[in-house]
């Protein structure tokens, strides 16, 4: 009996989450055609159709819906095994700041994965915005912090990139268009807000700001409920959100670079863990910096 390829399962899980072959490729650092080939190989191996793809959407078949939770469970088991066998040994109290911008709908799963990879450490986490985490780090309230990259800081080490995308509700029908676009945005200063306003201005798009908040999760929830559109990180897509194909045709948005900040002597080993977790759980690729 031929063994199933975990790389194919990982590719399937990413496509199932993003509902977009191009964006799945960006997460994996592969081309759209390479993603298509992997999905086709998996379907051939399982002898069933897993995805239906047309010009408007990518959706799971019934067999795809059956496979998805099983695929995720297998990938998590593989992650746990690798963590046990090759993970660095880090002990003692370790206070880590974690940027709210990154996949807020999956934060519990990500933090659980970090715990599994650092079983000997006494971990505690603080969730917040980059500016708040930086302040807490400077005040000695955190040992390390995952936040946006600061090229002027000598303790900011980039380890993952999160491309920005236009997000809309998964239930929004293709072809729906408003003359005045409803948008949900973060308070300034914010790279999501800045990117969204710049794109709207470049494309001379009229808009009304119907939600302004300091919580990425609030923006995400509002967009998922169909209240409006927003610019978010690719890591935020899934679970009620999809990429807006209409606005993705505009000029490409910038990419957020995620860094591990701080000078704790355990930083190098912790960085290795974060790189692995972010690639395995979110499929965020290393930054080109």
C-alpha positions as CSV (number, residue, x, y, z in Angstrom):
1,X,0.0,0.0,0.0
2,X,1.4,3.4,-1.0
3,X,1.9,5.9,1.8
4,X,0.1,9.3,1.6
5,X,2.3,12.3,1.0
6,X,2.0,14.8,3.9
7,X,3.2,17.6,1.5
8,X,0.2,16.9,-0.7
9,X,-2.1,17.0,2.3
10,X,-0.6,20.3,3.5
11,X,-1.2,21.8,0.0
12,X,-4.8,20.6,0.1
13,X,-5.4,22.1,3.5
14,X,-4.0,25.5,2.4
15,X,-6.1,25.6,-0.7
16,X,-9.2,24.6,1.3
17,X,-8.5,27.5,3.7
18,X,-7.7,30.2,1.2
19,X,-10.1,29.0,-1.5
20,X,-7.5,30.3,-4.0
21,X,-4.7,28.5,-5.8
22,X,-2.6,31.6,-6.4
23,X,-2.7,32.6,-2.7
24,X,-2.1,29.1,-1.6
25,X,1.0,29.1,-3.8
26,X,2.2,32.4,-2.2
27,X,1.9,30.8,1.3
28,X,3.9,27.8,0.2
29,X,6.4,29.7,-1.9
30,X,5.3,27.8,-5.0
31,X,3.6,28.7,-8.3
32,X,-0.1,28.3,-9.0
33,X,0.7,25.5,-11.4
34,X,2.8,23.7,-8.8
35,X,-0.2,23.8,-6.4
36,X,-2.5,22.5,-9.1
37,X,-0.2,19.6,-9.8
38,X,-0.1,18.7,-6.1
39,X,-3.9,18.7,-5.8
40,X,-4.2,16.6,-8.9
41,X,-1.7,14.1,-7.5
42,X,-3.6,13.9,-4.2
43,X,-6.9,13.3,-6.0
44,X,-5.3,10.6,-8.2
45,X,-3.8,9.0,-5.1
46,X,-7.1,9.0,-3.3
47,X,-9.1,8.3,-6.4
48,X,-11.7,11.0,-5.8
49,X,-12.4,14.7,-6.5
50,X,-11.6,16.9,-3.6
51,X,-12.0,20.4,-5.0
52,X,-14.2,22.1,-7.7
53,X,-12.6,25.1,-9.3
54,X,-14.0,27.6,-11.8
55,X,-13.4,31.2,-12.7
56,X,-15.3,32.5,-9.6
57,X,-14.5,30.2,-6.7
58,X,-12.8,27.1,-5.3
59,X,-15.0,24.9,-3.2
60,X,-14.7,21.5,-1.4
61,X,-16.5,18.5,-2.7
62,X,-18.2,16.2,-0.1
63,X,-15.1,14.0,-0.2
64,X,-13.0,17.1,0.3
65,X,-15.0,18.1,3.3
66,X,-14.5,14.6,4.8
67,X,-10.8,14.7,4.2
68,X,-10.0,18.1,5.5
69,X,-10.3,17.5,9.3
70,X,-8.4,14.2,8.9
71,X,-5.7,15.9,6.9
72,X,-5.3,18.6,9.6
73,X,-5.1,15.9,12.3
74,X,-2.3,14.1,10.4
75,X,-0.4,17.3,9.9
76,X,-0.6,18.2,13.6
77,X,0.6,14.7,14.6
78,X,3.6,15.1,12.3
79,X,4.3,18.5,13.8
80,X,4.1,17.1,17.3
81,X,6.5,14.2,16.4
82,X,9.1,16.6,14.9
83,X,8.9,18.9,17.9
84,X,9.6,16.0,20.3
85,X,12.5,14.6,18.2
86,X,14.4,17.7,17.1
87,X,13.0,20.7,19.0
88,X,15.5,22.9,21.0
89,X,15.5,22.5,24.8
90,X,14.5,25.8,26.4
91,X,13.7,26.0,30.1
92,X,12.7,28.6,32.6
93,X,10.1,31.4,32.6
94,X,9.6,32.8,29.2
95,X,7.1,35.7,28.6
96,X,6.3,36.1,24.9
97,X,4.3,38.9,23.2
98,X,2.3,37.9,20.2
99,X,1.0,40.2,17.5
100,X,-2.8,40.3,17.2
101,X,-2.5,40.9,13.5
102,X,-1.5,37.3,12.8
103,X,-4.4,34.9,12.2
104,X,-6.5,36.0,15.2
105,X,-9.0,33.3,14.5
106,X,-6.3,30.7,14.9
107,X,-4.4,32.1,17.9
108,X,-5.3,29.3,20.3
109,X,-4.0,26.7,17.9
110,X,-0.8,28.6,17.2
111,X,-0.1,29.1,20.9
112,X,-0.8,25.4,21.6
113,X,1.7,24.5,18.8
114,X,4.3,26.8,20.4
115,X,3.8,25.1,23.8
116,X,4.2,21.7,22.2
117,X,7.5,22.8,20.7
118,X,8.7,24.3,24.0
119,X,7.6,21.7,26.5
120,X,10.2,22.5,29.1
121,X,9.6,26.2,29.2
122,X,7.3,28.0,31.6
123,X,5.4,30.0,29.0
124,X,3.1,33.0,29.2
125,X,1.7,35.1,26.4
126,X,0.5,38.6,25.9
127,X,-1.6,39.4,22.8
128,X,-1.5,42.9,21.5
129,X,-0.5,45.4,18.8
130,X,3.1,46.0,17.8
131,X,3.4,49.4,19.6
132,X,2.0,47.9,22.9
133,X,4.2,44.9,22.7
134,X,7.3,47.0,22.0
135,X,6.5,49.1,25.1
136,X,6.1,46.1,27.3
137,X,9.4,44.7,26.0
138,X,11.2,47.9,26.8
139,X,9.7,48.0,30.3
140,X,10.9,44.4,31.0
141,X,7.4,43.0,31.1
142,X,8.2,40.6,28.2
143,X,11.3,38.6,27.3
144,X,10.6,38.4,23.6
145,X,7.8,39.6,21.2
146,X,6.5,38.7,17.8
147,X,5.7,42.0,16.2
148,X,6.1,43.9,12.9
149,X,9.7,44.2,11.7
150,X,11.5,47.3,12.6
151,X,14.5,47.8,10.3
152,X,16.0,50.4,12.6
153,X,16.1,48.1,15.6
154,X,19.1,45.8,16.2
155,X,17.0,43.3,18.1
156,X,14.3,42.9,15.4
157,X,14.9,39.6,13.5
158,X,12.5,39.0,10.6
159,X,11.3,35.4,10.3
160,X,8.1,35.3,8.3
161,X,6.2,37.3,5.7
162,X,2.4,37.9,5.6
163,X,1.2,39.3,2.3
164,X,-1.7,41.8,2.6
165,X,-4.9,41.0,0.7
166,X,-8.4,42.5,0.3
167,X,-10.8,40.4,2.4
168,X,-14.6,39.9,2.1
169,X,-17.2,37.7,3.6
170,X,-17.1,34.1,2.3
171,X,-20.9,34.5,1.7
172,X,-20.6,37.5,-0.5
173,X,-21.6,36.7,-4.1
174,X,-19.2,37.3,-7.0
175,X,-20.3,40.4,-9.0
176,X,-21.7,42.3,-6.0
177,X,-20.5,45.8,-6.2
178,X,-21.2,49.1,-4.4
179,X,-20.7,52.6,-5.8
180,X,-19.5,53.6,-2.3
181,X,-17.5,50.8,-0.7
182,X,-18.1,50.0,3.0
183,X,-14.8,49.4,4.7
184,X,-13.8,48.2,8.2
185,X,-10.4,49.6,9.3
186,X,-8.0,49.7,12.2
187,X,-7.2,52.9,14.0
188,X,-4.1,54.8,12.8
189,X,-1.2,54.1,12.7
190,X,-1.7,50.8,11.1
191,X,-0.1,49.1,8.0
192,X,-3.5,47.5,7.1
193,X,-5.2,50.9,7.2
194,X,-2.5,52.7,5.3
195,X,-2.5,50.0,2.5
196,X,-6.3,50.1,2.2
197,X,-6.5,53.9,2.0
198,X,-3.7,54.1,-0.5
199,X,-5.3,51.5,-2.7
200,X,-8.7,53.2,-2.6
201,X,-7.1,56.5,-3.5
202,X,-5.0,55.0,-6.3
203,X,-8.2,53.4,-7.9
204,X,-10.4,56.5,-7.2
205,X,-12.8,54.3,-5.3
206,X,-15.4,56.1,-3.1
207,X,-15.8,54.5,0.3
208,X,-17.4,55.0,3.7
209,X,-15.6,53.8,6.9
210,X,-18.3,52.0,8.7
211,X,-16.1,50.5,11.4
212,X,-13.0,51.9,13.1
213,X,-11.4,49.8,15.9
214,X,-8.1,49.0,17.6
215,X,-8.8,45.2,17.3
216,X,-7.9,43.1,14.3
217,X,-10.3,40.4,15.5
218,X,-13.2,43.0,15.5
219,X,-12.3,44.0,11.9
220,X,-12.1,40.3,10.9
221,X,-15.5,39.5,12.5
222,X,-17.2,42.4,10.9
223,X,-15.9,41.6,7.4
224,X,-16.9,37.9,7.9
225,X,-20.4,38.9,8.8
226,X,-20.7,40.9,5.5
227,X,-20.6,44.4,7.0
228,X,-17.8,45.6,4.7
229,X,-14.4,45.0,3.2
230,X,-10.9,45.4,4.6
231,X,-7.2,44.8,4.0
232,X,-5.8,42.1,6.2
233,X,-2.9,39.7,6.2
234,X,-3.2,36.5,4.2
235,X,-2.9,34.6,7.5
236,X,-6.4,36.0,8.4
237,X,-8.1,34.3,5.5
238,X,-10.4,31.3,6.2
239,X,-13.2,30.6,8.6
240,X,-15.7,33.0,7.1
241,X,-13.3,35.2,5.1
242,X,-12.1,34.9,1.5
243,X,-9.9,37.0,-0.7
244,X,-11.8,39.5,-2.8
245,X,-11.0,38.7,-6.4
246,X,-12.4,42.0,-7.5
247,X,-10.0,44.1,-5.6
248,X,-7.0,41.8,-5.8
249,X,-6.9,42.8,-9.5
250,X,-5.7,46.2,-8.3
251,X,-2.1,47.0,-7.7
252,X,-0.4,44.4,-5.5
253,X,-0.5,45.3,-1.8
254,X,2.6,45.3,0.4
255,X,3.7,42.4,2.6
256,X,4.0,42.6,6.4
257,X,7.2,41.3,7.8
258,X,7.0,39.5,11.1
259,X,9.9,39.7,13.5
260,X,11.0,38.3,16.8
261,X,12.1,41.3,19.0
262,X,14.2,41.2,22.1
263,X,17.7,40.2,23.2
264,X,16.9,37.3,25.6
265,X,19.8,34.7,25.3
266,X,17.3,32.0,24.3
267,X,16.1,34.0,21.3
268,X,18.0,32.0,18.7
269,X,16.3,28.7,19.8
270,X,12.9,30.4,20.2
271,X,13.3,31.9,16.7
272,X,13.8,28.4,15.3
273,X,10.5,27.3,16.9
274,X,8.6,30.2,15.6
275,X,9.9,29.8,12.1
276,X,8.8,26.1,12.1
277,X,5.4,26.8,13.7
278,X,4.5,29.7,11.4
279,X,5.5,27.7,8.3
280,X,3.7,24.5,9.4
281,X,0.5,26.1,10.9
282,X,0.1,29.2,8.7
283,X,2.4,28.4,5.8
284,X,4.0,31.8,6.0
285,X,7.3,31.9,4.2
286,X,10.6,33.5,5.3
287,X,10.9,37.2,4.4
288,X,13.1,38.5,1.7
289,X,14.9,41.0,3.9
